[in-house]
Amino acid sequence: MPPQDYQARVTDHVLLSPNYHWYTFDLTSPTTLDFQPGQFIVLNIPGSSVTKAYSIPSSPMNKSQINLLVDVSPQGEGTKYLQLLNPGDEISFLAPAGRFVLVDNPNEENYSLIATGSGISAVRSMLLWLLQEKKVTNKIRLHWGMRFVEDLFWQDDFRMLENEYPNFHFDLVLSKAPEGWPLCTGHINDCIENHYEDYSKTGYYICGNNHMIDGVVDLLTQKGVATEFIHHERFS
């Protein structure tokens, strides 16, 4: 579907953790949006020529609403604008945009979804689509890296999915873990290396900052993964 202009109304604005905000928007014109998991919107900032890209973390199954997950810590024009939105306010954006989507490759029997910070948005949409709509039964792994324990949210939701779908495994990584943290710590690529003996027949979908992506791509390349199986979306 080619991108087009949309109008939407805020129906919910929730603080998930000190820096992470969750938004729900009802589409008002047009009233439905078809997008592929991993795609994003290009948000207009009123009074500015600046536009900002935000991945859609919700499932494509819900065509009349979209959600956004926003890390407001950069305090740029986009985050300052979004922070002030309240239910009833309206936004405008272009959608859908982006080519970071699931690839129809029969050799990608398994899926490895890798994200840091708000990069979870794009791969969350992929995960929900694979489990709930496509009902994939092959292995799906989600590796999510955050800095501090106080940043965390959604970990209970992912654990519930892990319990519901035996083919799904969730790996939570903290780079600044507190003493006694029982799960992975440090760089996400180091933790990924501990989880894999066989890197073949897997599609790797990576979303986050440049440093993380470069580290993961280097690891996968060293392990013999061909570039056609490595897909990524870089945040500036």
N, C-alpha and C positions, 0 to 999 in steps of 0.2 A: 504494500500500500504506500503510495507517495505521501510525503509529509504535507500537512495542511494546517491552517490556523484553527486554534481551539479557544473557547472560553470555558471557564470552570469556576465553581463556587466552593469556598472552604466550608466543609461540614464538621471537621474535627482538627484540632491542633493539640498534640499531646507531647509532653516532655518525657522522653524515655530514660534519659540519664542527663547529667549536667550539660553535655554539649550536643546531644542528639535529639532532634525534634522529628515527630511523625505527623504527617499531614494526610488528610483524606479530602478529596475534591470530587464533587459531582459535576459531570460534564453537562454543560448547558447549550453549547452550540459549537459543532455538532454534538449530539447526545451519546454517541458511541465512538469508541476508538479501538481499532484492530492494530495490535502490535505484536512483535515477536519477543519472547523472553530475552532480556539483555539490552533492549533498545532504551532510548532516553527521550526526554522532552527538551526543547530549547525554550527556556522561560524568558519572557520579556520583563524588563525592569522599568516600571513607570518613571518617566522623566529622564531616562537615560538611553543612550544608544547601545548600551551593553546588554548582551544576552548571556544566560548561563545554562549549561547543560546539566541535567539531573537524571540519573537512571531511574527507571520505574521498577520498584521492588515488588509490586503486586502481581498477581497472576493474570495472564491475558484472558482467562475465563470470565473475569468481571469486566465487561466492555463499557459500562456506564459510569465507572468511577476509576480514578487512579489514586495511588498513594505516592508520597515522596518521603524519603529518609534524608535528613539534612544534618550534617555536622557543621554547627555554627561557629566553631572555634576560629576559622580563618578570618571571620568578620569582614568579608568582602561585600560588594554591593548586593550580590544575590542573597547572602545569608542575613544581612541586615534587613533587607526587604521582607524575607520570609518570616523572620522572627516576629515581626509586628502584625502578621496576618491573624485575623480572628474569624470565627464562624460567621458566614454571610459575606465576607469579602470575596472579590472576584480576581481572577488572574487570567492572563492570556499566554499562550505558548504555541510553538510549532511541534508537531508530532505526526508519526513516529520518526525517529532519527537514529542512525547508528547501524554498524554492520557487525557488532559483537553479539552474535547470535549462535544458537546451537546449529552445528553442521550436520547435514544428512550424509554421514559417512558410515557405511556398514562395518568398516574396520574399527570404528570407535564403539566397541561393545560396552565399555565402562566409562564413567564420567568422574572427573576430578575437578571440583569447583573450589577455587582458591581466591581468597579476598582478604584485604586489610581494611579496617575502618569502615567508612560508608560505602566502600567497594562491595560490601555485602549486598547492596541493593540489586545490582544486576544479576548476581548469581542466585539470590533468593528467588527471584522470578523464575529462573531456569529450574531451580530445585522443585518448586511447587508444580511447575508444568510437567516435569519428568515424572514425579511421584503421583500426583493427583489426576492429571489429565491423560498423559501418555501411559501411565501405569507400568513404567519400566521396572523390570525385575533384576536386571544386571546391577553390578556394584555402582553405587554413587557415593562419593566421599566429599564432604564439605570441610575445608580447612579455613578457619577464620582467625585472623590475627588482630588483636587489640593491644593497647599499651597498658592500661591500669584496670584493676578490678572494678573500680567505681564507674568506668566507662560502659560496663557490660549491660546488655539487654538481649532479649530474644533467646538466650541460652536455654531457657526452659522450653520454649517453643520447639527449638531444634531437637532437644532431648525427647520431647513427645513424639516428633516425627521419627526419630531413631527407634523408639519403642514400637511404633505402629508399623514401620516398614523395615523388615529385617535386612534388606539389601542396602540400607542407608547407614552411613557412619559419620558422626560429627566430631571433629577435632578442633578444640578451642585452644588458642595459643596466646599467651600474654608475654609481651617483651619486657615489661616492668612488673613482674609477678611479685606478690608479697611472700614473705617467708612461709613455708609450708604449703604453697600452691601445689596441688597434686597432679596437674596436667602439664602440657607442653609449655616451655618457656623459651624466650630468645627469639631468633629470626625464624620466620615461618618456613623458609626453605630447609633449615636444619631439621625442623620437626617433620616436614614432609618426608625427608630421607629416612626417618625412623619408621614410617608407616608402610613403605613399599619395598617389596622384594622383586616384583615384576612390574615394569613400567609400560609394558606393551598393551596393545588393543584398548588404549584409554585415550579419551579426548580431554585435554587440560584447558580449562577456562579460567583465566586469571584476571582479576580486576583490582586495581589499587594504584599506589604511587610508583613512580619510575624505579626507585631503588629496589622495592620488593619484586617488581616484575622482572627486572634484570637478574636478580639473584635466583629466582625460580626458573627462569628460562635457561640460565647457565647450568643449573643443576640438572634440568631435564635433558639438555643437550649432552652433558657429560654422561648421562645414563643411556644415551643412544636413542632418545625420542626424536623422531623426525619433525621438522617444522610444521608439516601439514596437520599434526595433532596438537599443536600449541596455539591457542587463541587468547588474545588479551585486549584489555581496554585500559589505557593509561589515564590517570588523573593528573592534571597540572598542579 
